[in-house]
Amino acid sequence: MTFSAAAVPSPCTSICRMDHATGWCLGCARTLPEIAAWAGLDEGGKRQIWALLPDRRRLLGARFQGPSDPEGGAQAA
């Protein structure tokens, strides 16, 4: 995943429900600590979290309804 020079966008999709089995949000696939820390992270920290999300989204499978990349690309299945 590549990011432009602009600020790293939040992966939030406004679908804020936690999956109890994984501890990941069903919308953005972040954990509660990652969500809470987001605003205080530097760009590198945000990129590290974004790097974790594709695998988490695949594991969440059909329950995930958010974008597949921060630049508005294709929807995840």
Biopython code that builds the backbone (N, CA, C, O; Angstrom):
import numpy as np
from Bio.PDB.StructureBuilder import StructureBuilder

atoms = [
    (1, "MET", "N", (0.848, -1.164, 0.000)),
    (1, "MET", "CA", (0.000, 0.000, 0.000)),
    (1, "MET", "C", (0.898, 1.232, 0.000)),
    (1, "MET", "O", (1.875, 1.297, 0.746)),
    (2, "THR", "N", (0.569, 2.189, -0.823)),
    (2, "THR", "CA", (1.346, 3.428, -0.875)),
    (2, "THR", "C", (0.471, 4.596, -0.457)),
    (2, "THR", "O", (-0.746, 4.586, -0.641)),
    (3, "PHE", "N", (1.120, 5.598, 0.108)),
    (3, "PHE", "CA", (0.432, 6.799, 0.546)),
    (3, "PHE", "C", (1.062, 7.984, -0.140)),
    (3, "PHE", "O", (2.267, 7.994, -0.391)),
    (4, "SER", "N", (0.261, 8.977, -0.444)),
    (4, "SER", "CA", (0.784, 10.213, -1.013)),
    (4, "SER", "C", (1.450, 11.019, 0.095)),
    (4, "SER", "O", (1.451, 10.613, 1.258)),
    (5, "ALA", "N", (2.014, 12.158, -0.274)),
    (5, "ALA", "CA", (2.670, 13.022, 0.699)),
    (5, "ALA", "C", (1.665, 13.653, 1.671)),
    (5, "ALA", "O", (2.057, 14.169, 2.718)),
    (6, "ALA", "N", (0.389, 13.613, 1.334)),
    (6, "ALA", "CA", (-0.653, 14.175, 2.204)),
    (6, "ALA", "C", (-0.766, 13.339, 3.477)),
    (6, "ALA", "O", (-0.239, 12.230, 3.558)),
    (7, "ALA", "N", (-1.452, 13.884, 4.450)),
    (7, "ALA", "CA", (-1.651, 13.186, 5.719)),
    (7, "ALA", "C", (-2.317, 11.827, 5.497)),
    (7, "ALA", "O", (-3.164, 11.675, 4.618)),
    (8, "VAL", "N", (-1.925, 10.858, 6.297)),
    (8, "VAL", "CA", (-2.504, 9.519, 6.216)),
    (8, "VAL", "C", (-3.939, 9.581, 6.735)),
    (8, "VAL", "O", (-4.161, 9.994, 7.873)),
    (9, "PRO", "N", (-4.911, 9.181, 5.927)),
    (9, "PRO", "CA", (-6.312, 9.268, 6.343)),
    (9, "PRO", "C", (-6.674, 8.176, 7.344)),
    (9, "PRO", "O", (-6.021, 7.135, 7.418)),
    (10, "SER", "N", (-7.700, 8.430, 8.090)),
    (10, "SER", "CA", (-8.226, 7.427, 9.012)),
    (10, "SER", "C", (-8.923, 6.329, 8.209)),
    (10, "SER", "O", (-9.573, 6.616, 7.204)),
    (11, "PRO", "N", (-8.793, 5.089, 8.640)),
    (11, "PRO", "CA", (-9.517, 4.006, 7.970)),
    (11, "PRO", "C", (-10.967, 3.875, 8.442)),
    (11, "PRO", "O", (-11.675, 2.963, 8.016)),
    (12, "CYS", "N", (-11.409, 4.775, 9.313)),
    (12, "CYS", "CA", (-12.765, 4.700, 9.859)),
    (12, "CYS", "C", (-13.807, 4.724, 8.743)),
    (12, "CYS", "O", (-13.704, 5.508, 7.800)),
    (13, "THR", "N", (-14.809, 3.856, 8.864)),
    (13, "THR", "CA", (-15.899, 3.787, 7.891)),
    (13, "THR", "C", (-17.249, 4.126, 8.527)),
    (13, "THR", "O", (-18.292, 4.007, 7.884)),
    (14, "SER", "N", (-17.222, 4.546, 9.786)),
    (14, "SER", "CA", (-18.434, 4.848, 10.551)),
    (14, "SER", "C", (-19.308, 3.623, 10.758)),
    (14, "SER", "O", (-20.512, 3.747, 10.983)),
    (15, "ILE", "N", (-18.715, 2.454, 10.685)),
    (15, "ILE", "CA", (-19.379, 1.204, 11.055)),
    (15, "ILE", "C", (-18.650, 0.746, 12.310)),
    (15, "ILE", "O", (-17.692, -0.025, 12.238)),
    (16, "CYS", "N", (-19.105, 1.218, 13.442)),
    (16, "CYS", "CA", (-18.370, 1.051, 14.691)),
    (16, "CYS", "C", (-18.973, -0.064, 15.537)),
    (16, "CYS", "O", (-19.731, 0.181, 16.475)),
    (17, "ARG", "N", (-18.621, -1.280, 15.183)),
    (17, "ARG", "CA", (-19.049, -2.457, 15.938)),
    (17, "ARG", "C", (-17.834, -3.356, 16.085)),
    (17, "ARG", "O", (-17.124, -3.622, 15.116)),
    (18, "MET", "N", (-17.604, -3.817, 17.293)),
    (18, "MET", "CA", (-16.445, -4.650, 17.552)),
    (18, "MET", "C", (-16.780, -6.127, 17.381)),
    (18, "MET", "O", (-17.834, -6.590, 17.817)),
    (19, "ASP", "N", (-15.874, -6.857, 16.745)),
    (19, "ASP", "CA", (-15.984, -8.306, 16.628)),
    (19, "ASP", "C", (-15.389, -8.888, 17.902)),
    (19, "ASP", "O", (-14.196, -8.725, 18.154)),
    (20, "HIS", "N", (-16.185, -9.552, 18.693)),
    (20, "HIS", "CA", (-15.727, -10.041, 19.988)),
    (20, "HIS", "C", (-14.694, -11.153, 19.861)),
    (20, "HIS", "O", (-13.864, -11.327, 20.754)),
    (21, "ALA", "N", (-14.730, -11.893, 18.786)),
    (21, "ALA", "CA", (-13.767, -12.986, 18.605)),
    (21, "ALA", "C", (-12.359, -12.468, 18.336)),
    (21, "ALA", "O", (-11.384, -13.052, 18.808)),
    (22, "THR", "N", (-12.244, -11.373, 17.580)),
    (22, "THR", "CA", (-10.924, -10.869, 17.190)),
    (22, "THR", "C", (-10.520, -9.607, 17.939)),
    (22, "THR", "O", (-9.330, -9.326, 18.080)),
    (23, "GLY", "N", (-11.501, -8.843, 18.421)),
    (23, "GLY", "CA", (-11.215, -7.544, 19.025)),
    (23, "GLY", "C", (-11.050, -6.443, 18.008)),
    (23, "GLY", "O", (-10.592, -5.352, 18.349)),
    (24, "TRP", "N", (-11.412, -6.701, 16.766)),
    (24, "TRP", "CA", (-11.291, -5.725, 15.679)),
    (24, "TRP", "C", (-12.647, -5.107, 15.368)),
    (24, "TRP", "O", (-13.686, -5.756, 15.481)),
    (25, "CYS", "N", (-12.612, -3.850, 14.977)),
    (25, "CYS", "CA", (-13.820, -3.176, 14.523)),
    (25, "CYS", "C", (-14.263, -3.799, 13.197)),
    (25, "CYS", "O", (-13.440, -4.042, 12.314)),
    (26, "LEU", "N", (-15.555, -4.054, 13.066)),
    (26, "LEU", "CA", (-16.072, -4.628, 11.812)),
    (26, "LEU", "C", (-16.038, -3.625, 10.663)),
    (26, "LEU", "O", (-16.123, -4.023, 9.501)),
    (27, "GLY", "N", (-15.915, -2.344, 10.962)),
    (27, "GLY", "CA", (-15.837, -1.337, 9.914)),
    (27, "GLY", "C", (-14.421, -1.104, 9.432)),
    (27, "GLY", "O", (-14.154, -1.156, 8.231)),
    (28, "CYS", "N", (-13.500, -0.845, 10.367)),
    (28, "CYS", "CA", (-12.147, -0.456, 9.958)),
    (28, "CYS", "C", (-11.086, -1.500, 10.261)),
    (28, "CYS", "O", (-9.957, -1.375, 9.788)),
    (29, "ALA", "N", (-11.412, -2.518, 11.028)),
    (29, "ALA", "CA", (-10.509, -3.617, 11.388)),
    (29, "ALA", "C", (-9.413, -3.216, 12.374)),
    (29, "ALA", "O", (-8.426, -3.934, 12.533)),
    (30, "ARG", "N", (-9.588, -2.055, 13.047)),
    (30, "ARG", "CA", (-8.630, -1.673, 14.081)),
    (30, "ARG", "C", (-9.115, -2.159, 15.440)),
    (30, "ARG", "O", (-10.296, -2.454, 15.623)),
    (31, "THR", "N", (-8.186, -2.237, 16.391)),
    (31, "THR", "CA", (-8.539, -2.553, 17.775)),
    (31, "THR", "C", (-8.970, -1.274, 18.478)),
    (31, "THR", "O", (-8.725, -0.177, 17.975)),
    (32, "LEU", "N", (-9.609, -1.404, 19.634)),
    (32, "LEU", "CA", (-9.989, -0.211, 20.394)),
    (32, "LEU", "C", (-8.767, 0.639, 20.764)),
    (32, "LEU", "O", (-8.836, 1.862, 20.636)),
    (33, "PRO", "N", (-7.651, 0.049, 21.218)),
    (33, "PRO", "CA", (-6.480, 0.889, 21.501)),
    (33, "PRO", "C", (-5.947, 1.618, 20.260)),
    (33, "PRO", "O", (-5.494, 2.758, 20.361)),
    (34, "GLU", "N", (-5.998, 0.975, 19.105)),
    (34, "GLU", "CA", (-5.552, 1.642, 17.865)),
    (34, "GLU", "C", (-6.471, 2.797, 17.503)),
    (34, "GLU", "O", (-6.008, 3.852, 17.069)),
    (35, "ILE", "N", (-7.763, 2.602, 17.679)),
    (35, "ILE", "CA", (-8.730, 3.663, 17.391)),
    (35, "ILE", "C", (-8.502, 4.838, 18.334)),
    (35, "ILE", "O", (-8.472, 5.991, 17.904)),
    (36, "ALA", "N", (-8.343, 4.541, 19.615)),
    (36, "ALA", "CA", (-8.158, 5.594, 20.617)),
    (36, "ALA", "C", (-6.863, 6.363, 20.400)),
    (36, "ALA", "O", (-6.815, 7.568, 20.648)),
    (37, "ALA", "N", (-5.819, 5.692, 19.945)),
    (37, "ALA", "CA", (-4.510, 6.329, 19.774)),
    (37, "ALA", "C", (-4.369, 7.074, 18.454)),
    (37, "ALA", "O", (-3.450, 7.879, 18.306)),
    (38, "TRP", "N", (-5.253, 6.829, 17.490)),
    (38, "TRP", "CA", (-5.084, 7.316, 16.115)),
    (38, "TRP", "C", (-4.731, 8.797, 16.030)),
    (38, "TRP", "O", (-3.763, 9.155, 15.358)),
    (39, "ALA", "N", (-5.474, 9.647, 16.678)),
    (39, "ALA", "CA", (-5.270, 11.098, 16.554)),
    (39, "ALA", "C", (-3.888, 11.530, 17.047)),
    (39, "ALA", "O", (-3.367, 12.545, 16.584)),
    (40, "GLY", "N", (-3.291, 10.792, 17.966)),
    (40, "GLY", "CA", (-1.995, 11.159, 18.506)),
    (40, "GLY", "C", (-0.815, 10.511, 17.810)),
    (40, "GLY", "O", (0.335, 10.801, 18.142)),
    (41, "LEU", "N", (-1.083, 9.632, 16.843)),
    (41, "LEU", "CA", (0.006, 8.947, 16.143)),
    (41, "LEU", "C", (0.633, 9.838, 15.084)),
    (41, "LEU", "O", (-0.035, 10.681, 14.487)),
    (42, "ASP", "N", (1.944, 9.636, 14.856)),
    (42, "ASP", "CA", (2.585, 10.309, 13.728)),
    (42, "ASP", "C", (2.240, 9.531, 12.453)),
    (42, "ASP", "O", (1.629, 8.465, 12.519)),
    (43, "GLU", "N", (2.627, 10.061, 11.315)),
    (43, "GLU", "CA", (2.271, 9.438, 10.030)),
    (43, "GLU", "C", (2.822, 8.011, 9.936)),
    (43, "GLU", "O", (2.165, 7.129, 9.382)),
    (44, "GLY", "N", (4.006, 7.788, 10.466)),
    (44, "GLY", "CA", (4.584, 6.443, 10.440)),
    (44, "GLY", "C", (3.767, 5.456, 11.250)),
    (44, "GLY", "O", (3.565, 4.319, 10.822)),
    (45, "GLY", "N", (3.297, 5.872, 12.411)),
    (45, "GLY", "CA", (2.454, 5.013, 13.234)),
    (45, "GLY", "C", (1.146, 4.683, 12.550)),
    (45, "GLY", "O", (0.665, 3.552, 12.628)),
    (46, "LYS", "N", (0.566, 5.671, 11.877)),
    (46, "LYS", "CA", (-0.677, 5.430, 11.135)),
    (46, "LYS", "C", (-0.446, 4.458, 9.984)),
    (46, "LYS", "O", (-1.281, 3.592, 9.720)),
    (47, "ARG", "N", (0.682, 4.601, 9.303)),
    (47, "ARG", "CA", (1.001, 3.676, 8.206)),
    (47, "ARG", "C", (1.194, 2.250, 8.725)),
    (47, "ARG", "O", (0.813, 1.289, 8.055)),
    (48, "GLN", "N", (1.779, 2.110, 9.906)),
    (48, "GLN", "CA", (1.952, 0.778, 10.489)),
    (48, "GLN", "C", (0.605, 0.116, 10.742)),
    (48, "GLN", "O", (0.440, -1.077, 10.491)),
    (49, "ILE", "N", (-0.349, 0.879, 11.233)),
    (49, "ILE", "CA", (-1.680, 0.311, 11.445)),
    (49, "ILE", "C", (-2.326, -0.037, 10.115)),
    (49, "ILE", "O", (-2.895, -1.120, 9.974)),
    (50, "TRP", "N", (-2.251, 0.864, 9.129)),
    (50, "TRP", "CA", (-2.824, 0.565, 7.810)),
    (50, "TRP", "C", (-2.251, -0.728, 7.240)),
    (50, "TRP", "O", (-2.965, -1.480, 6.576)),
    (51, "ALA", "N", (-0.971, -0.993, 7.492)),
    (51, "ALA", "CA", (-0.334, -2.198, 6.961)),
    (51, "ALA", "C", (-0.946, -3.479, 7.548)),
    (51, "ALA", "O", (-0.900, -4.530, 6.909)),
    (52, "LEU", "N", (-1.507, -3.401, 8.737)),
    (52, "LEU", "CA", (-2.126, -4.563, 9.380)),
    (52, "LEU", "C", (-3.531, -4.852, 8.852)),
    (52, "LEU", "O", (-4.007, -5.984, 8.943)),
    (53, "LEU", "N", (-4.180, -3.858, 8.315)),
    (53, "LEU", "CA", (-5.606, -3.965, 8.015)),
    (53, "LEU", "C", (-5.982, -4.933, 6.902)),
    (53, "LEU", "O", (-6.992, -5.622, 7.048)),
    (54, "PRO", "N", (-5.240, -5.037, 5.799)),
    (54, "PRO", "CA", (-5.681, -5.984, 4.750)),
    (54, "PRO", "C", (-5.823, -7.422, 5.247)),
    (54, "PRO", "O", (-6.805, -8.090, 4.924)),
    (55, "ASP", "N", (-4.863, -7.901, 6.021)),
    (55, "ASP", "CA", (-4.970, -9.268, 6.535)),
    (55, "ASP", "C", (-6.140, -9.406, 7.496)),
    (55, "ASP", "O", (-6.853, -10.409, 7.473)),
    (56, "ARG", "N", (-6.335, -8.409, 8.333)),
    (56, "ARG", "CA", (-7.463, -8.450, 9.268)),
    (56, "ARG", "C", (-8.781, -8.462, 8.510)),
    (56, "ARG", "O", (-9.700, -9.201, 8.864)),
    (57, "ARG", "N", (-8.874, -7.648, 7.471)),
    (57, "ARG", "CA", (-10.117, -7.590, 6.690)),
    (57, "ARG", "C", (-10.401, -8.918, 6.014)),
    (57, "ARG", "O", (-11.551, -9.353, 5.943)),
    (58, "ARG", "N", (-9.357, -9.557, 5.521)),
    (58, "ARG", "CA", (-9.564, -10.874, 4.911)),
    (58, "ARG", "C", (-10.098, -11.851, 5.953)),
    (58, "ARG", "O", (-10.987, -12.650, 5.658)),
    (59, "LEU", "N", (-9.560, -11.790, 7.167)),
    (59, "LEU", "CA", (-10.025, -12.688, 8.216)),
    (59, "LEU", "C", (-11.451, -12.379, 8.648)),
    (59, "LEU", "O", (-12.208, -13.284, 8.997)),
    (60, "LEU", "N", (-11.811, -11.116, 8.626)),
    (60, "LEU", "CA", (-13.184, -10.749, 8.972)),
    (60, "LEU", "C", (-14.160, -11.171, 7.877)),
    (60, "LEU", "O", (-15.354, -11.338, 8.125)),
    (61, "GLY", "N", (-13.641, -11.338, 6.672)),
    (61, "GLY", "CA", (-14.439, -11.856, 5.561)),
    (61, "GLY", "C", (-15.600, -10.965, 5.179)),
    (61, "GLY", "O", (-15.457, -9.745, 5.107)),
    (62, "ALA", "N", (-16.719, -11.557, 4.940)),
    (62, "ALA", "CA", (-17.893, -10.860, 4.426)),
    (62, "ALA", "C", (-18.443, -9.828, 5.400)),
    (62, "ALA", "O", (-19.254, -8.988, 5.009)),
    (63, "ARG", "N", (-18.022, -9.873, 6.653)),
    (63, "ARG", "CA", (-18.527, -8.911, 7.635)),
    (63, "ARG", "C", (-17.944, -7.524, 7.410)),
    (63, "ARG", "O", (-18.529, -6.539, 7.861)),
    (64, "PHE", "N", (-16.798, -7.415, 6.719)),
    (64, "PHE", "CA", (-16.167, -6.113, 6.512)),
    (64, "PHE", "C", (-16.850, -5.366, 5.370)),
    (64, "PHE", "O", (-17.105, -5.940, 4.312)),
    (65, "GLN", "N", (-17.148, -4.081, 5.588)),
    (65, "GLN", "CA", (-17.860, -3.287, 4.587)),
    (65, "GLN", "C", (-17.121, -1.993, 4.230)),
    (65, "GLN", "O", (-17.760, -1.076, 3.714)),
    (66, "GLY", "N", (-15.819, -1.869, 4.473)),
    (66, "GLY", "CA", (-15.111, -0.614, 4.278)),
    (66, "GLY", "C", (-14.248, -0.581, 3.040)),
    (66, "GLY", "O", (-14.191, -1.563, 2.300)),
    (67, "PRO", "N", (-13.570, 0.536, 2.800)),
    (67, "PRO", "CA", (-12.707, 0.671, 1.632)),
    (67, "PRO", "C", (-11.468, -0.193, 1.770)),
    (67, "PRO", "O", (-11.054, -0.508, 2.885)),
    (68, "SER", "N", (-10.873, -0.581, 0.651)),
    (68, "SER", "CA", (-9.698, -1.430, 0.696)),
    (68, "SER", "C", (-8.413, -0.630, 0.777)),
    (68, "SER", "O", (-7.363, -1.187, 1.097)),
    (69, "ASP", "N", (-8.472, 0.659, 0.495)),
    (69, "ASP", "CA", (-7.275, 1.484, 0.630)),
    (69, "ASP", "C", (-7.667, 2.897, 0.978)),
    (69, "ASP", "O", (-8.812, 3.297, 0.768)),
    (70, "PRO", "N", (-6.714, 3.670, 1.518)),
    (70, "PRO", "CA", (-7.046, 4.997, 2.020)),
    (70, "PRO", "C", (-7.279, 6.039, 0.935)),
    (70, "PRO", "O", (-7.686, 7.161, 1.235)),
    (71, "GLU", "N", (-7.031, 5.691, -0.297)),
    (71, "GLU", "CA", (-7.180, 6.655, -1.383)),
    (71, "GLU", "C", (-8.439, 6.399, -2.204)),
    (71, "GLU", "O", (-8.553, 6.837, -3.349)),
    (72, "GLY", "N", (-9.393, 5.671, -1.589)),
    (72, "GLY", "CA", (-10.690, 5.505, -2.231)),
    (72, "GLY", "C", (-10.740, 4.470, -3.314)),
    (72, "GLY", "O", (-11.550, 4.586, -4.233)),
    (73, "GLY", "N", (-9.893, 3.447, -3.241)),
    (73, "GLY", "CA", (-9.860, 2.418, -4.255)),
    (73, "GLY", "C", (-11.037, 1.472, -4.150)),
    (73, "GLY", "O", (-12.087, 1.815, -3.606)),
    (74, "ALA", "N", (-10.845, 0.283, -4.677)),
    (74, "ALA", "CA", (-11.920, -0.700, -4.758)),
    (74, "ALA", "C", (-12.406, -1.105, -3.382)),
    (74, "ALA", "O", (-11.660, -1.063, -2.403)),
    (75, "GLN", "N", (-13.651, -1.492, -3.323)),
    (75, "GLN", "CA", (-14.256, -1.993, -2.096)),
    (75, "GLN", "C", (-13.765, -3.402, -1.820)),
    (75, "GLN", "O", (-13.544, -4.182, -2.746)),
    (76, "ALA", "N", (-13.594, -3.727, -0.546)),
    (76, "ALA", "CA", (-13.244, -5.086, -0.134)),
    (76, "ALA", "C", (-14.485, -5.971, -0.279)),
    (76, "ALA", "O", (-15.611, -5.503, -0.110)),
    (77, "ALA", "N", (-14.275, -7.223, -0.585)),
    (77, "ALA", "CA", (-15.405, -8.143, -0.726)),
    (77, "ALA", "C", (-15.888, -8.618, 0.614)),
    (77, "ALA", "O", (-16.836, -9.401, 0.687)),
]
sb = StructureBuilder()
sb.init_structure("model")
sb.init_model(0)
sb.init_chain("A")
sb.init_seg("    ")
for serial, (resi, resn, name, xyz) in enumerate(atoms, 1):
    if name == "N":
        sb.init_residue(resn, " ", resi, " ")
    sb.init_atom(name, np.array(xyz, "f"), 0.0, 1.0, " ", f" {name:<3s}", serial, name[0])
structure = sb.get_structure()
